Amino acid sequence: MIAARKTRIFYFSLFLLPAFLLYATFFIWPLLMGVQYSFTDWNGVVPEIPFNMSRSEFETKVIRQVKARAELAYLLKYYQKSADGQFYNLTHWIKENGRERQLTAAEREKIKAILAKVGISSIKQIGLANYQEMFQADTRFVPRFEKKFLFNEFDDLPTSIKRQHFNNDLLKHLSAREKALVLGSYQLNQGQNAYLLKEHLAESKAEELKTILAEQMYQTVYLPGVIGFTIFFMILNVLLSNFFALLLALLLDHKLRMQNFLRSIFFLPNVLSLVIVAFIWSFVFKLIMPAVTGIPLWLGSTDLAPYCVIIVSVWQACGYLMVIYLAGLQTIPTDVLEAAEIDGANWSTKFKHITWPLLAPALTICLFYSISNSLKAFEVPLALTSGGPGYATTPIVLDVYFNAFMQNRFGYGTAKAVLLCLIIILITGIQLTLMKRREVEL
Amino acid sequence: MKHKLIKSTLVTLMVAAFCGANLAAAAQPIKLNLFYYKQEIVNQMKELTEAFTKSNPQIKIELEIVPNDSMTVLRTKMASGQAPDLIQLQSYANVFEFAQAGWLLDLSKESVLNRVMPGAKNAVTYPTWGENKAIRGKIYALPMDLAGIGIIYNKEIFNKYGLKPPKTFKELKIVCATLKQHKITPFASMFKANWSLGHFLTMAHTTLAGAKLNPWLEKMKADKASYADPVEVKSLFKMLDFYKANSDPRAAEFDWNEQQAAFAKGEAAMMVQGLWSYGAAIATNPKLKCGFIPFPCTDNVAQNKMYADVDSTFAISAASSPEKIKAAKTFLEWLTTPEAIKIWVEKCKLVPTFKGANLKAMDAPFQDLVAYMNRNQTNPWAFSMYPVTVFEDACKNGAQEYIFGRKNAKQVIQYIDQTWKKN
């Protein structure tokens, strides 16, 4: 049935138009606002229009500068001199017809516009400074090399240092005088292949030695920074979660006993609240893993903590992806598979030539979903490690959160968020176009 | 015909949905919105406001608690024009920040401030070096409770091994060595979150700076100094080294909960914390007997003062309606009455800032704190006077990165200086 033109217009204005409007107000508008804020140094507190100005400032910068009479009168209606005459305060509540009401958004906008004309705005525009800072001054954001110190002044002197460490991490950094002192106190033991501390060192010499070790014994290590961690996390998380999800889906696609029960079991982690998930896993990493593996520190170690976060994320994401893969597997017609079987194809040939190509649409969706989700990772690192130790497990979103809300740098945080938005659009865009090209239509 | 009926019903429904929200509004008693962050007094706040409503039946107070990230929520509320009428704010930087932005009501001329101890007013008076010249010297909040950061120690463990609370750094070293000999961790610490380490760094910095603190702060605000100026860098970072060396090796994954648990169970003999943590420890183990002393950073007893200051304050939003502002002022007045102070002291277990408050009901650690206050042996919380970013980012993260060996002393100082310059 073809709807009449009149009806079409009616439904357009009743449903589609509101939908477009909602899309504009809740997506396009905030995005544009975000881009706008990313060029400012707003701290998240300063209101958009000044709430009070000192008398002299208001008189010289506003009253004398605003040319249009009507505009000035409008301003003076809202900015009133305080009791002691020192300030002009914004009136938040206006008496009208005997009732008091709050300023409306439209009124605020108009005040803002008038004040902006004479160059008064609470929020300073700083152009691209935020973006420059991200890549140049922010030492935690981009990957880099840095020193990691190996000795703490208050510890006792190490009694033996491996020969390799001694040469690479200590001797290389020393001046001739320091070298003499260190070599005078440590002696090479060929049997153990290590430098051993001489016994009965004088107190003063030991103190000096401690200072040298504390300042000069270091390794140069690679620090991935926030960007590095996010990419590392994305790659491992996408590969592992898709691999395990596909594996689970293939297993559960066969007619197994308790098939439905198993499917629900594997999907369950996705239903749990992430905070609970993090609690369970931090329990595992703090009590069970040290007992099983003998490694005492997991979440507290800068080397292992990133993998802990990945393990939890993979465990959590697997179930959801598995369901998509299962749906994909079920769309594959059984007659093709049966025909292949009759032709003598074994399991691996069937998978390689039939299942895998026909699974392409599911793969596209799963990759898209897991890539964009890994780039937006937030809850698991926050609840499990709160981004630590140090900055070892801080993805971009968590960093944005720290910048904007912990350090009061709303503008800077927004700039990072805008960058992240662009990265996500770029990466998922490339992924979608590449994968759509190789999808097979049945 | 039927078609038209459906259409018109749809339209009516949609219009009704849009307008419905505006229909409910009627005259009622004045409702104040109180926003607070102190999670240790959730039930006590209820009791406090109920007692207030009993004596002022025309005013009702609705409580809203946001324990973590309270500032995030508060800022969002302010920005969206839903400022709460009464706001619990942390002293100094937070009060100044909101005052400077114009969100807070000027309380300078309110009579309620006459009942506040003179030493407590610093924490709410917009400073002379503040950016907004016009509001310098004005008061924007009512200081509510005093808190200290120092060593909370377990008296039973100390007695068992014949230890006395250390008064100098030398004595502290001996105490820690003795405890280690007996297989007791000297300090219950938390390195997973950065805030406690931030407190520790600034506490050591303030104590070591001693009398040089204020001149240095003035210079720093004028961008003419470095964080390293008032102290010897080596002795400052020695404190962190010492702290780490005497903490549990697993402290890197300990958060506040683990710290409290280790201390309450007696696995560790001391913890460097604010006195607010005492409440949590005593709740876990009610038999705990504790004392409270300043962290002795130097060997000079007189210089080892208690790091104590005003913690929380109540402010009134300047954007509230006149009648609500009046009601909010009534509430602040009521808070200084003996009835309110009694709840504040006995139920909330907080040290009030009001003159002549009766503190006899408080536990030993609080008495220790008050004793230091009365002897005037306190240092102000200097971190509250740093720019917010400097403390929140450079000090907290710097100290944590130092502990994890990611930055050395020089780099931490450099980072703090750089961040300060940007402000």
Boltz contact constraints between the chains, C-beta under 6 A:
constraints:
  - contact:
      token1: [A, 44]
      token2: [B, 75]
      max_distance: 6.0
  - contact:
      token1: [A, 45]
      token2: [B, 75]
      max_distance: 6.0
  - contact:
      token1: [A, 45]
      token2: [B, 97]
      max_distance: 6.0
  - contact:
      token1: [A, 45]
      token2: [B, 101]
      max_distance: 6.0
  - contact:
      token1: [A, 46]
      token2: [B, 101]
      max_distance: 6.0
  - contact:
      token1: [A, 51]
      token2: [B, 102]
      max_distance: 6.0
  - contact:
      token1: [A, 52]
      token2: [B, 102]
      max_distance: 6.0
  - contact:
      token1: [A, 54]
      token2: [B, 134]
      max_distance: 6.0
  - contact:
      token1: [A, 92]
      token2: [B, 319]
      max_distance: 6.0
  - contact:
      token1: [A, 93]
      token2: [B, 321]
      max_distance: 6.0
  - contact:
      token1: [A, 100]
      token2: [B, 321]
      max_distance: 6.0
  - contact:
      token1: [A, 148]
      token2: [B, 405]
      max_distance: 6.0
  - contact:
      token1: [A, 149]
      token2: [B, 405]
      max_distance: 6.0
  - contact:
      token1: [A, 149]
      token2: [B, 408]
      max_distance: 6.0
  - contact:
      token1: [A, 152]
      token2: [B, 241]
      max_distance: 6.0
  - contact:
      token1: [A, 153]
      token2: [B, 241]
      max_distance: 6.0
  - contact:
      token1: [A, 154]
      token2: [B, 241]
      max_distance: 6.0
  - contact:
      token1: [A, 154]
      token2: [B, 242]
      max_distance: 6.0
  - contact:
      token1: [A, 154]
      token2: [B, 245]
      max_distance: 6.0
  - contact:
      token1: [A, 155]
      token2: [B, 245]
      max_distance: 6.0
  - contact:
      token1: [A, 299]
      token2: [B, 253]
      max_distance: 6.0
  - contact:
      token1: [A, 300]
      token2: [B, 252]
      max_distance: 6.0
  - contact:
      token1: [A, 300]
      token2: [B, 253]
      max_distance: 6.0
  - contact:
      token1: [A, 388]
      token2: [B, 192]
      max_distance: 6.0
  - contact:
      token1: [A, 389]
      token2: [B, 252]
      max_distance: 6.0
  - contact:
      token1: [A, 389]
      token2: [B, 404]
      max_distance: 6.0
  - contact:
      token1: [A, 390]
      token2: [B, 401]
      max_distance: 6.0
  - contact:
      token1: [A, 390]
      token2: [B, 404]
      max_distance: 6.0
  - contact:
      token1: [A, 390]
      token2: [B, 406]
      max_distance: 6.0
  - contact:
      token1: [A, 405]
      token2: [B, 72]
      max_distance: 6.0
  - contact:
      token1: [A, 406]
      token2: [B, 392]
      max_distance: 6.0
  - contact:
      token1: [A, 407]
      token2: [B, 389]
      max_distance: 6.0
  - contact:
      token1: [A, 407]
      token2: [B, 392]
      max_distance: 6.0
  - contact:
      token1: [A, 407]
      token2: [B, 393]
      max_distance: 6.0
  - contact:
      token1: [A, 408]
      token2: [B, 388]
      max_distance: 6.0
